[in-house]
Structures are given as C-alpha cells and as structure tokens.
Amino acid sequence: MTHESSLSASEFTLLALSAIGDSALCTDIAGRVCHLNAVAEILTSLTLAESCGLPCRGIFPDLNDTTEKPRPQDPAQLAFRQGMHYTFRMNS
C-alpha cells in the first residue's frame, strides 16, 4: 500500500516554515517577500498581507554588527547566488 501526500512540495515547505519557532521568510527570485511566518510578522510588525511583494531588505535590514550600517549585499540575492539560505543575525 502506498501513501500519497495531498500537499505539494511548496505547500509542505510553507507549512513547515510556519510551524518553526524562529523567524522565517521566503522571497521570490527578485528578493520580494512571498511568505512570512508568525515570528517574522512579530519582528517586522507587518502581516504577511502587508509584506507580500515588498523587498526583503526593506523589512529586514541586515546591519553590520560593528558599523550598524546596512551590509552591501542584498540577503535574498546573496542566498540565490550561493544556492542556500541566508541567516540574519538579530541583535537584542
């Protein structure tokens, strides 16, 4: 007997990202937000509906720890170029 999932791979990924306790967001290839989980909504003070289509860099400024100025690379574009995820370091 085989079991077929009713969720597509992208639906499963979004469900998993929504369930984790860390902040998570997804962007399209241009770096525009297409998904935020609940923790990311709290950190940005934006809902998914409000943030959808905005540039990632506009809602999560990635600051240099020393200078507190924005890093030169767009984090979404950096992740696409490297073929991996990008981790923001949030200072409290």
C-alpha positions as CSV (number, residue, x, y, z in Angstrom):
1,M,0.0,0.0,0.0
2,T,1.4,3.4,-0.9
3,H,0.5,6.7,0.8
4,E,0.3,9.8,-1.4
5,S,0.5,13.2,0.2
6,S,-2.2,15.7,-0.6
7,L,0.4,18.5,-0.1
8,S,2.7,19.7,-2.8
9,A,6.4,20.2,-2.0
10,S,5.9,24.0,-1.8
11,E,2.8,23.7,0.4
12,F,4.7,21.4,2.7
13,T,7.7,23.8,2.9
14,L,5.4,26.7,3.7
15,L,3.6,24.6,6.4
16,A,7.0,23.6,7.9
17,L,8.3,27.2,7.9
18,S,5.0,28.4,9.5
19,A,5.4,25.8,12.3
20,I,9.0,26.6,13.4
21,G,9.7,28.9,16.4
22,D,12.3,31.0,14.6
23,S,11.6,33.9,12.2
24,A,11.4,32.7,8.6
25,L,10.7,34.4,5.4
26,C,10.7,33.3,1.7
27,T,11.3,35.5,-1.3
28,D,10.9,35.2,-5.0
29,I,13.9,35.3,-7.3
30,A,13.8,39.2,-7.3
31,G,14.0,39.3,-3.5
32,R,10.4,40.3,-2.9
33,V,8.7,38.7,0.2
34,C,6.3,36.0,-0.6
35,H,5.9,34.4,2.8
36,L,6.5,35.3,6.5
37,N,5.8,33.0,9.4
38,A,4.2,34.3,12.7
39,V,7.6,35.1,14.4
40,A,8.7,37.1,11.4
41,E,5.4,39.0,11.5
42,I,6.1,39.9,15.1
43,L,9.7,41.0,14.4
44,T,8.7,43.2,11.4
45,S,5.4,44.4,12.8
46,L,4.0,43.5,9.4
47,T,1.5,40.9,8.4
48,L,2.1,38.5,5.5
49,A,-0.5,40.5,3.5
50,E,1.3,43.8,4.3
51,S,4.7,42.5,3.5
52,C,4.0,40.4,0.4
53,G,5.8,41.9,-2.6
54,L,8.0,44.2,-0.6
55,P,11.8,43.9,-0.9
56,C,13.3,41.6,1.7
57,R,15.9,44.2,2.5
58,G,13.1,46.7,3.2
59,I,11.6,44.8,6.0
60,F,14.7,43.0,7.4
61,P,17.6,45.5,7.3
62,D,20.7,43.4,7.5
63,L,23.1,45.5,9.6
64,N,26.8,45.2,10.0
65,D,27.5,44.3,13.7
66,T,30.3,46.9,14.0
67,T,29.2,49.8,11.9
68,E,25.4,49.3,12.3
69,K,25.1,50.2,8.6
70,P,23.4,48.0,6.0
71,R,25.6,45.3,4.5
72,P,26.3,45.9,0.8
73,Q,24.7,42.7,-0.4
74,D,21.0,42.1,-0.7
75,P,20.5,39.0,1.5
76,A,17.9,37.4,-0.8
77,Q,20.2,37.9,-3.8
78,L,23.2,36.5,-1.9
79,A,21.2,33.4,-0.9
80,F,20.2,32.8,-4.6
81,R,23.8,33.3,-5.8
82,Q,25.1,30.9,-3.2
83,G,22.2,28.4,-3.7
84,M,21.5,28.3,0.0
85,H,19.6,30.0,2.8
86,Y,20.7,33.3,4.4
87,T,20.7,33.8,8.2
88,F,20.0,37.2,9.6
89,R,21.7,38.0,12.9
90,M,19.3,39.9,15.1
91,N,20.9,41.8,17.9
92,S,18.8,42.3,21.0
